[in-house]
Amino acid sequence: MTKIKALVMTRVSSSGQLESSPDQQADACRVFCKAKGWEVVALPKSIRRDISGTNEWEDRPDYHEAVRLYTAGKVDCIVTA
């Protein structure tokens, strides 16, 4: 049986949350994926550090990159916390 390939994506609302929040979110997502038996295949730093509190969807390149990876079949799901 093929494992589910997961991309972990974190986000924060402000630059003040960048110190620990993304790492804590990523850790929680990894624990979730491990419990499900999924393989985390993508956790790019460019995606991990998405500050989205005031951005419109079209102004979130990291979000669009995650969707591109999913659409291209590089990952089976996107996991966020």
Number of C-alpha atoms within 10 A of each C-alpha: 3 6 11 16 20 22 28 26 25 24 22 17 13 12 12 10 13 16 9 9 15 21 14 13 19 20 14 16 22 21 13 15 19 12 9 11 12 18 17 20 14 18 16 13 12 12 21 23 19 22 20 17 11 9 11 8 10 8 11 14 13 21 19 14 13 22 16 13 16 17 12 10 11 15 21 18 19 17 17 16 14
